[in-house]
Amino acid sequence: MWRDKYGEFKSSEPDHNGLGRRLPGGSWDLYAGIVPTFCASNKTWGVDIDEIYAPVNFQNDHWIAIWISIPKRHIVVWDSIRIKYSLEPFTYERPTVGVPQCIAGDCGVYALKYMECHALGYTLFPPAFCEKNVKQIREKMAHDIFHETPSFEGIEDETSYFNDLDTYG
């Protein structure tokens, strides 16, 4: 929603304070936790929610992870291959020490894992979070996401479903 309308947002006139640019339709529903409807939180950003984690696709080629602290107006970026980009006018940081790095093709897994570790309160990334374990991490993530998807209840025999996929060899 926001990516496709970013040009419209940037070209809209700010209010007299330099703020208040026009947000895309549906933005308030997201901000207020009304959408997506299948998992509506009904919590408002900046009131009930102080932190937001998000995977971000950079130029349709690379995934990074961001953590947004609303009260601090601060963003932390975890990037598995350290591409240079700016997030101004926000304050932001790009930690590099102790941040696991990956080879091409694994950046999405790394982006999700960075957010998971931070949300769970890890001050350091666990040693098992490394390239040699990325296949197992990817499989566990796929399994966990699949089991958390509301539509999973419609499948009677999950074992045969996984066997039919025959993807993970």
Phi and psi restraints in degrees (value plus and minus 20) as a CYANA .aco file:
   2 TRP   PHI     -96.4   -56.4
   2 TRP   PSI     -56.8   -16.8
   3 ARG   PHI     -83.1   -43.1
   3 ARG   PSI     -64.3   -24.3
   4 ASP   PHI     -86.7   -46.7
   4 ASP   PSI     -45.0    -5.0
   5 LYS   PHI    -127.9   -87.9
   5 LYS   PSI      -6.1    33.9
   6 TYR   PHI     -81.4   -41.4
   6 TYR   PSI     -61.2   -21.2
   7 GLY   PHI     -79.6   -39.6
   7 GLY   PSI     -61.8   -21.8
   8 GLU   PHI     -82.8   -42.8
   8 GLU   PSI     -63.3   -23.3
   9 PHE   PHI     -81.1   -41.1
   9 PHE   PSI     -68.4   -28.4
  10 LYS   PHI     -85.2   -45.2
  10 LYS   PSI     -52.9   -12.9
  11 SER   PHI    -105.1   -65.1
  11 SER   PSI     -30.6     9.4
  12 SER   PHI     -91.9   -51.9
  12 SER   PSI     131.0   171.0
  13 GLU   PHI    -100.0   -60.0
  13 GLU   PSI     111.7   151.7
  14 PRO   PHI     -93.1   -53.1
  14 PRO   PSI     143.8   183.8
  15 ASP   PHI     -94.3   -54.3
  15 ASP   PSI    -194.2  -154.2
  16 HIS   PHI     -83.6   -43.6
  16 HIS   PSI     -38.2     1.8
  17 ASN   PHI    -113.0   -73.0
  17 ASN   PSI     -18.6    21.4
  18 GLY   PHI      65.3   105.3
  18 GLY   PSI     -14.0    26.0
  19 LEU   PHI    -135.3   -95.3
  19 LEU   PSI    -186.0  -146.0
  20 GLY   PHI      51.8    91.8
  20 GLY   PSI      14.4    54.4
  21 ARG   PHI     -86.7   -46.7
  21 ARG   PSI     135.5   175.5
  22 ARG   PHI     -93.6   -53.6
  22 ARG   PSI     102.1   142.1
  23 LEU   PHI    -107.5   -67.5
  23 LEU   PSI     132.9   172.9
  24 PRO   PHI     -80.6   -40.6
  24 PRO   PSI     132.9   172.9
  25 GLY   PHI     -76.3   -36.3
  25 GLY   PSI     120.3   160.3
  26 GLY   PHI      71.5   111.5
  26 GLY   PSI     -27.3    12.7
  27 SER   PHI     -82.9   -42.9
  27 SER   PSI     -62.0   -22.0
  28 TRP   PHI     -81.5   -41.5
  28 TRP   PSI     -60.1   -20.1
  29 ASP   PHI     -81.0   -41.0
  29 ASP   PSI     -58.5   -18.5
  30 LEU   PHI     -88.4   -48.4
  30 LEU   PSI     -67.2   -27.2
  31 TYR   PHI     -79.2   -39.2
  31 TYR   PSI     -57.2   -17.2
  32 ALA   PHI    -109.0   -69.0
  32 ALA   PSI     -19.1    20.9
  33 GLY   PHI      55.7    95.7
  33 GLY   PSI       1.7    41.7
  34 ILE   PHI    -104.2   -64.2
  34 ILE   PSI     -51.8   -11.8
  35 VAL   PHI    -141.0  -101.0
  35 VAL   PSI     135.7   175.7
  36 PRO   PHI     -89.8   -49.8
  36 PRO   PSI     123.8   163.8
  37 THR   PHI     -84.3   -44.3
  37 THR   PSI     -49.4    -9.4
  38 PHE   PHI     -91.6   -51.6
  38 PHE   PSI     -34.0     6.0
  39 CYS   PHI    -166.3  -126.3
  39 CYS   PSI      22.6    62.6
  40 ALA   PHI     -80.2   -40.2
  40 ALA   PSI     111.0   151.0
  41 SER   PHI    -112.3   -72.3
  41 SER   PSI     -42.7    -2.7
  42 ASN   PHI      35.1    75.1
  42 ASN   PSI      12.9    52.9
  43 LYS   PHI    -139.7   -99.7
  43 LYS   PSI     119.1   159.1
  44 THR   PHI    -116.7   -76.7
  44 THR   PSI     113.3   153.3
  45 TRP   PHI     -80.4   -40.4
  45 TRP   PSI     116.1   156.1
  46 GLY   PHI      63.4   103.4
  46 GLY   PSI     -33.2     6.8
  47 VAL   PHI    -131.6   -91.6
  47 VAL   PSI     -82.0   -42.0
  48 ASP   PHI    -115.9   -75.9
  48 ASP   PSI     -41.1    -1.1
  49 ILE   PHI    -143.5  -103.5
  49 ILE   PSI     103.1   143.1
  50 ASP   PHI    -123.7   -83.7
  50 ASP   PSI     -37.9     2.1
  51 GLU   PHI    -151.7  -111.7
  51 GLU   PSI     121.8   161.8
  52 ILE   PHI    -150.2  -110.2
  52 ILE   PSI     111.5   151.5
  53 TYR   PHI    -127.6   -87.6
  53 TYR   PSI     117.9   157.9
  54 ALA   PHI    -170.9  -130.9
  54 ALA   PSI     115.0   155.0
  55 PRO   PHI    -100.1   -60.1
  55 PRO   PSI     119.8   159.8
  56 VAL   PHI    -146.6  -106.6
  56 VAL   PSI     108.6   148.6
  57 ASN   PHI    -108.9   -68.9
  57 ASN   PSI     100.9   140.9
  58 PHE   PHI    -118.5   -78.5
  58 PHE   PSI      93.8   133.8
  59 GLN   PHI      32.5    72.5
  59 GLN   PSI      16.0    56.0
  60 ASN   PHI      36.2    76.2
  60 ASN   PSI       3.4    43.4
  61 ASP   PHI    -154.4  -114.4
  61 ASP   PSI     -37.4     2.6
  62 HIS   PHI    -173.8  -133.8
  62 HIS   PSI     120.6   160.6
  63 TRP   PHI    -123.8   -83.8
  63 TRP   PSI     115.1   155.1
  64 ILE   PHI    -145.0  -105.0
  64 ILE   PSI     145.9   185.9
  65 ALA   PHI    -135.5   -95.5
  65 ALA   PSI     120.2   160.2
  66 ILE   PHI    -148.5  -108.5
  66 ILE   PSI     129.5   169.5
  67 TRP   PHI    -143.2  -103.2
  67 TRP   PSI     102.6   142.6
  68 ILE   PHI    -129.3   -89.3
  68 ILE   PSI     102.6   142.6
  69 SER   PHI    -118.6   -78.6
  69 SER   PSI      88.9   128.9
  70 ILE   PHI     -86.0   -46.0
  70 ILE   PSI     -67.7   -27.7
  71 PRO   PHI     -83.3   -43.3
  71 PRO   PSI     -54.6   -14.6
  72 LYS   PHI    -105.7   -65.7
  72 LYS   PSI     -31.3     8.7
  73 ARG   PHI      31.7    71.7
  73 ARG   PSI      30.3    70.3
  74 HIS   PHI    -154.5  -114.5
  74 HIS   PSI     124.1   164.1
  75 ILE   PHI    -144.6  -104.6
  75 ILE   PSI     116.2   156.2
  76 VAL   PHI    -132.0   -92.0
  76 VAL   PSI     113.5   153.5
  77 VAL   PHI    -135.2   -95.2
  77 VAL   PSI     106.6   146.6
  78 TRP   PHI    -129.8   -89.8
  78 TRP   PSI     102.6   142.6
  79 ASP   PHI    -150.5  -110.5
  79 ASP   PSI     101.3   141.3
  80 SER   PHI     -95.2   -55.2
  80 SER   PSI     -34.7     5.3
  81 ILE   PHI    -151.0  -111.0
  81 ILE   PSI     -12.8    27.2
  82 ARG   PHI      38.4    78.4
  82 ARG   PSI      38.8    78.8
  83 ILE   PHI     -98.5   -58.5
  83 ILE   PSI     125.4   165.4
  84 LYS   PHI    -110.7   -70.7
  84 LYS   PSI     110.0   150.0
  85 TYR   PHI    -180.7  -140.7
  85 TYR   PSI     145.0   185.0
  86 SER   PHI    -135.8   -95.8
  86 SER   PSI     125.2   165.2
  87 LEU   PHI    -138.4   -98.4
  87 LEU   PSI      -1.4    38.6
  88 GLU   PHI     -82.4   -42.4
  88 GLU   PSI     126.3   166.3
  89 PRO   PHI    -111.3   -71.3
  89 PRO   PSI     -10.8    29.2
  90 PHE   PHI     -98.2   -58.2
  90 PHE   PSI     133.8   173.8
  91 THR   PHI     -99.0   -59.0
  91 THR   PSI     121.2   161.2
  92 TYR   PHI    -172.6  -132.6
  92 TYR   PSI     143.1   183.1
  93 GLU   PHI    -160.2  -120.2
  93 GLU   PSI     133.8   173.8
  94 ARG   PHI    -145.1  -105.1
  94 ARG   PSI      69.8   109.8
  95 PRO   PHI     -82.7   -42.7
  95 PRO   PSI     120.4   160.4
  96 THR   PHI    -143.4  -103.4
  96 THR   PSI     -51.3   -11.3
  97 VAL   PHI     -91.9   -51.9
  97 VAL   PSI     104.4   144.4
  98 GLY   PHI      58.6    98.6
  98 GLY   PSI     -16.5    23.5
  99 VAL   PHI    -109.4   -69.4
  99 VAL   PSI      95.5   135.5
 100 PRO   PHI     -77.5   -37.5
 100 PRO   PSI     119.1   159.1
 101 GLN   PHI    -128.2   -88.2
 101 GLN   PSI     133.3   173.3
 102 CYS   PHI    -148.2  -108.2
 102 CYS   PSI     152.4   192.4
 103 ILE   PHI    -115.3   -75.3
 103 ILE   PSI     147.9   187.9
 104 ALA   PHI     -74.9   -34.9
 104 ALA   PSI     119.1   159.1
 105 GLY   PHI      78.6   118.6
 105 GLY   PSI     -34.6     5.4
 106 ASP   PHI    -126.9   -86.9
 106 ASP   PSI     -16.0    24.0
 107 CYS   PHI     -83.0   -43.0
 107 CYS   PSI     -52.4   -12.4
 108 GLY   PHI     -85.5   -45.5
 108 GLY   PSI     -62.7   -22.7
 109 VAL   PHI     -82.5   -42.5
 109 VAL   PSI     -64.5   -24.5
 110 TYR   PHI     -83.9   -43.9
 110 TYR   PSI     -62.1   -22.1
 111 ALA   PHI     -79.0   -39.0
 111 ALA   PSI     -65.8   -25.8
 112 LEU   PHI     -85.3   -45.3
 112 LEU   PSI     -60.0   -20.0
 113 LYS   PHI     -88.6   -48.6
 113 LYS   PSI     -57.7   -17.7
 114 TYR   PHI     -77.3   -37.3
 114 TYR   PSI     -67.0   -27.0
 115 MET   PHI     -84.7   -44.7
 115 MET   PSI     -62.9   -22.9
 116 GLU   PHI     -80.6   -40.6
 116 GLU   PSI     -68.3   -28.3
 117 CYS   PHI     -81.3   -41.3
 117 CYS   PSI     -64.0   -24.0
 118 HIS   PHI     -86.0   -46.0
 118 HIS   PSI     -63.9   -23.9
 119 ALA   PHI     -82.8   -42.8
 119 ALA   PSI     -50.3   -10.3
 120 LEU   PHI    -103.4   -63.4
 120 LEU   PSI     -21.7    18.3
 121 GLY   PHI      69.5   109.5
 121 GLY   PSI      -8.7    31.3
 122 TYR   PHI     -84.9   -44.9
 122 TYR   PSI     111.5   151.5
 123 THR   PHI    -106.5   -66.5
 123 THR   PSI     -42.9    -2.9
 124 LEU   PHI    -150.4  -110.4
 124 LEU   PSI     132.1   172.1
 125 PHE   PHI     -96.4   -56.4
 125 PHE   PSI     118.4   158.4
 126 PRO   PHI     -84.7   -44.7
 126 PRO   PSI     126.8   166.8
 127 PRO   PHI     -77.5   -37.5
 127 PRO   PSI     -48.1    -8.1
 128 ALA   PHI     -90.0   -50.0
 128 ALA   PSI     -34.2     5.8
 129 PHE   PHI    -104.2   -64.2
 129 PHE   PSI      65.9   105.9
 130 CYS   PHI    -171.3  -131.3
 130 CYS   PSI     148.9   188.9
 131 GLU   PHI     -79.0   -39.0
 131 GLU   PSI     -57.5   -17.5
 132 LYS   PHI     -86.9   -46.9
 132 LYS   PSI     -39.4     0.6
 133 ASN   PHI    -124.4   -84.4
 133 ASN   PSI     -14.4    25.6
 134 VAL   PHI     -83.0   -43.0
 134 VAL   PSI     -53.6   -13.6
 135 LYS   PHI     -82.9   -42.9
 135 LYS   PSI     -65.0   -25.0
 136 GLN   PHI     -87.6   -47.6
 136 GLN   PSI     -58.6   -18.6
 137 ILE   PHI     -83.0   -43.0
 137 ILE   PSI     -64.8   -24.8
 138 ARG   PHI     -80.2   -40.2
 138 ARG   PSI     -65.7   -25.7
 139 GLU   PHI     -84.2   -44.2
 139 GLU   PSI     -61.9   -21.9
 140 LYS   PHI     -85.7   -45.7
 140 LYS   PSI     -61.4   -21.4
 141 MET   PHI     -81.1   -41.1
 141 MET   PSI     -65.9   -25.9
 142 ALA   PHI     -79.9   -39.9
 142 ALA   PSI     -63.8   -23.8
 143 HIS   PHI     -81.8   -41.8
 143 HIS   PSI     -68.5   -28.5
 144 ASP   PHI     -83.5   -43.5
 144 ASP   PSI     -63.2   -23.2
 145 ILE   PHI     -84.3   -44.3
 145 ILE   PSI     -63.4   -23.4
 146 PHE   PHI     -79.1   -39.1
 146 PHE   PSI     -63.4   -23.4
 147 HIS   PHI     -94.3   -54.3
 147 HIS   PSI     -39.0     1.0
 148 GLU   PHI    -110.7   -70.7
 148 GLU   PSI     -29.2    10.8
 149 THR   PHI     -93.3   -53.3
 149 THR   PSI     107.5   147.5
 150 PRO   PHI     -76.4   -36.4
 150 PRO   PSI     -49.4    -9.4
 151 SER   PHI     -97.7   -57.7
 151 SER   PSI     -21.8    18.2
 152 PHE   PHI     -82.0   -42.0
 152 PHE   PSI     -48.9    -8.9
 153 GLU   PHI     -79.0   -39.0
 153 GLU   PSI     -41.7    -1.7
 154 GLY   PHI     -95.8   -55.8
 154 GLY   PSI     -29.6    10.4
 155 ILE   PHI    -117.7   -77.7
 155 ILE   PSI     100.5   140.5
 156 GLU   PHI     -97.6   -57.6
 156 GLU   PSI     -62.1   -22.1
 157 ASP   PHI    -140.9  -100.9
 157 ASP   PSI      73.1   113.1
 158 GLU   PHI     -86.9   -46.9
 158 GLU   PSI     -49.8    -9.8
 159 THR   PHI     -83.7   -43.7
 159 THR   PSI     -68.0   -28.0
 160 SER   PHI     -86.6   -46.6
 160 SER   PSI     -52.2   -12.2
 161 TYR   PHI     -82.2   -42.2
 161 TYR   PSI     -66.8   -26.8
 162 PHE   PHI     -84.6   -44.6
 162 PHE   PSI     -59.2   -19.2
 163 ASN   PHI     -84.8   -44.8
 163 ASN   PSI     -56.7   -16.7
 164 ASP   PHI     -85.9   -45.9
 164 ASP   PSI     -48.6    -8.6
 165 LEU   PHI     -84.0   -44.0
 165 LEU   PSI     -58.7   -18.7
 166 ASP   PHI      22.9    62.9
 166 ASP   PSI      19.8    59.8
 167 THR   PHI    -119.1   -79.1
 167 THR   PSI     -52.9   -12.9
 168 TYR   PHI    -118.9   -78.9
 168 TYR   PSI      -4.2    35.8
